[in-house]
Amino acid sequence: YGDHRDLHLSIRRQRQMCIRDSVNIVPNTTVNETDFDDNIPDPDGIPGRITSRNTGLRPWTADNYDVSLEYYTDQGGTFTAGVFRKDIRDFFASDIRIATEADTEQLGLEPHYIGFQMTTKINAGDARVSGAELSMRHSLAPLGQWGRHFSIFANATKLELKGDRQADFSGFIKNSSSWGITFDRSRLTLMAKWNWRGKQKGTAITNFGPEAYNYSGARTHLDLNCDYQFSKRMSVFLNARNVFDIRTVSQRYSTETPDYARRFSSAEYGVQLGAGVRGAF
């Protein structure tokens, strides 16, 4: 550890264990059959999906290493840079394959379900999540008297994911960032925050060719927050998420899918509004 006035260096090592969720290990099998239009099966489609829980799923453990450098300014601002690494053992993965006769017999299903897509969680050996983070927050007071009511902030994260081809990294976004500005005067607080997330790799698809996966497309959306403090114990708030109703684009493709055929769906969910009263008694 080092400390010199307003500059701080921290190094941390931590061991972590993910206890297996009972939802994932309690015996259960769910079957969903595809409803084809006009009762004519699509020769390229999946007749249905089987989801089976793995009672032998083991918890994963990880050694986490973090190094961060923080700088504090005279005006109360902070600048932070850090790198981290997570070495994981028995990492979770989604085993997705076409059900065979042996699979249906093991699950106690009829031969009718042969050819369905079968999904279950397994342990996929070692994995590594490493990356870097940058963040800053600072008042605009150095720009003049008016600036003391404003502060700006920003952060960014970049990840590198390594593991078995089946390793379930669907909960990780390789590149993401956010930035914004806050106005704070008397009892009123206003904040505008832009959020950017890069393309996110999802679950595998068995019938789309080699290395086929679902993807969520990159997007940037703006959130607005307003908070008014009536008293020390009471305040009201109004939040608006994704105020420009940016579309969510989903893709499905393999290494052989041409660019024009990669988009699967595009959805608009509208602006999400929230309002309420906060109180402390």
MOUR-V275853 format. One record per residue. RES is the residue in three letters. BURIAL is b if it has 9 or more other C-alpha atoms within 8 Angstrom, else e. D_FIRST is the distance of its C-alpha to the first C-alpha in Angstrom with 2 decimals. Layout:
res = <RES/RES>
burial = <BURIAL/BURIAL>
d_first = <D_FIRST/D_FIRST>
//
This chain:
res = <TYR/GLY/ASP/HIS/ARG/ASP/LEU/HIS/LEU/SER/ILE/ARG/ARG/GLN/ARG/GLN/MET/CYS/ILE/ARG/ASP/SER/VAL/ASN/ILE/VAL/PRO/ASN/THR/THR/VAL/ASN/GLU/THR/ASP/PHE/ASP/ASP/ASN/ILE/PRO/ASP/PRO/ASP/GLY/ILE/PRO/GLY/ARG/ILE/THR/SER/ARG/ASN/THR/GLY/LEU/ARG/PRO/TRP/THR/ALA/ASP/ASN/TYR/ASP/VAL/SER/LEU/GLU/TYR/TYR/THR/ASP/GLN/GLY/GLY/THR/PHE/THR/ALA/GLY/VAL/PHE/ARG/LYS/ASP/ILE/ARG/ASP/PHE/PHE/ALA/SER/ASP/ILE/ARG/ILE/ALA/THR/GLU/ALA/ASP/THR/GLU/GLN/LEU/GLY/LEU/GLU/PRO/HIS/TYR/ILE/GLY/PHE/GLN/MET/THR/THR/LYS/ILE/ASN/ALA/GLY/ASP/ALA/ARG/VAL/SER/GLY/ALA/GLU/LEU/SER/MET/ARG/HIS/SER/LEU/ALA/PRO/LEU/GLY/GLN/TRP/GLY/ARG/HIS/PHE/SER/ILE/PHE/ALA/ASN/ALA/THR/LYS/LEU/GLU/LEU/LYS/GLY/ASP/ARG/GLN/ALA/ASP/PHE/SER/GLY/PHE/ILE/LYS/ASN/SER/SER/SER/TRP/GLY/ILE/THR/PHE/ASP/ARG/SER/ARG/LEU/THR/LEU/MET/ALA/LYS/TRP/ASN/TRP/ARG/GLY/LYS/GLN/LYS/GLY/THR/ALA/ILE/THR/ASN/PHE/GLY/PRO/GLU/ALA/TYR/ASN/TYR/SER/GLY/ALA/ARG/THR/HIS/LEU/ASP/LEU/ASN/CYS/ASP/TYR/GLN/PHE/SER/LYS/ARG/MET/SER/VAL/PHE/LEU/ASN/ALA/ARG/ASN/VAL/PHE/ASP/ILE/ARG/THR/VAL/SER/GLN/ARG/TYR/SER/THR/GLU/THR/PRO/ASP/TYR/ALA/ARG/ARG/PHE/SER/SER/ALA/GLU/TYR/GLY/VAL/GLN/LEU/GLY/ALA/GLY/VAL/ARG/GLY/ALA/PHE>
burial = <e/e/e/e/e/e/b/b/b/b/b/e/e/e/e/e/e/e/e/b/e/e/e/b/b/b/e/e/b/e/e/e/e/e/e/e/e/e/e/e/e/e/e/e/e/b/b/b/b/b/b/b/b/b/e/e/b/e/b/b/b/b/b/b/b/b/b/b/b/b/b/b/e/e/e/e/b/b/b/b/b/b/b/b/b/b/b/b/b/b/b/b/b/b/b/b/e/b/b/e/e/e/e/b/b/e/e/e/b/e/e/e/b/b/b/b/b/b/b/b/b/b/b/b/b/b/b/b/b/b/b/b/b/b/b/b/b/b/b/b/b/e/e/e/e/e/b/b/b/b/b/b/b/b/b/b/b/b/b/e/b/e/b/b/e/b/b/b/e/b/e/e/b/b/b/b/b/b/b/b/b/b/b/b/e/e/e/b/b/b/b/b/b/b/b/b/b/b/b/b/b/b/b/b/b/b/e/b/b/e/e/b/b/b/b/b/b/b/b/b/b/b/b/b/b/b/b/b/b/b/e/e/b/b/b/b/b/b/b/b/b/b/b/e/b/b/b/b/b/b/b/b/b/b/e/e/e/e/e/e/e/b/b/b/e/b/e/e/e/e/b/b/e/e/e/e/e/b/e/e/e>
d_first = <0.00/3.81/6.87/10.37/13.22/13.72/11.05/7.96/5.88/5.53/6.69/9.52/12.60/15.72/19.33/22.05/25.81/28.48/31.43/34.64/36.50/39.90/41.42/40.72/42.17/45.19/48.24/49.61/51.24/52.00/54.58/55.13/58.18/58.47/61.29/62.91/65.12/68.87/68.15/67.77/64.64/62.49/62.60/59.04/57.75/56.23/58.79/56.14/52.72/51.85/48.53/47.99/45.21/43.76/43.91/42.03/38.89/35.78/32.39/29.66/26.23/23.04/19.60/17.23/14.21/12.36/10.09/10.41/10.36/12.03/14.27/16.46/19.82/22.09/24.41/22.04/21.48/18.46/17.71/15.53/15.33/14.21/15.44/16.17/18.45/20.59/22.63/25.64/28.41/31.88/31.27/34.14/36.85/40.18/43.10/45.80/49.16/52.88/54.34/56.71/59.49/57.27/54.65/57.28/58.81/55.50/54.93/58.56/59.46/62.75/63.23/63.51/59.69/59.40/57.90/55.72/52.03/50.09/46.42/44.22/40.54/39.45/36.41/35.81/33.45/30.02/28.48/25.34/24.03/21.53/21.02/19.34/19.23/19.68/20.41/21.42/23.27/24.90/27.93/30.91/31.50/31.04/34.22/36.38/37.42/38.25/34.77/33.22/34.73/33.18/29.73/28.93/26.46/25.88/23.87/24.42/23.62/24.75/25.07/26.29/28.22/29.42/31.68/35.29/37.88/38.57/34.96/34.91/32.49/34.78/32.17/29.83/30.39/29.18/29.06/28.87/28.16/29.19/29.69/31.67/32.52/32.82/35.44/35.03/37.75/39.15/39.70/39.60/36.72/37.39/35.13/35.91/33.61/34.29/33.07/33.34/33.10/34.01/36.48/35.63/37.02/38.74/40.89/43.15/46.91/49.27/52.35/50.99/50.76/47.96/44.33/45.53/43.16/43.13/41.01/40.14/40.52/38.05/38.64/37.48/38.49/38.25/37.61/38.71/37.83/39.60/38.92/41.08/40.35/43.70/42.30/39.26/40.28/41.90/41.11/42.61/41.05/42.37/40.47/41.80/40.19/41.19/43.57/45.15/45.77/44.15/45.58/43.81/44.90/44.88/45.62/46.85/47.17/46.92/46.69/50.46/50.70/51.76/49.82/52.67/52.72/49.06/49.13/49.93/49.83/49.00/48.65/48.46/47.43/48.02/45.87/44.21/44.64/43.26/44.16/43.82/43.29/40.21/40.72/38.92/41.16>
//
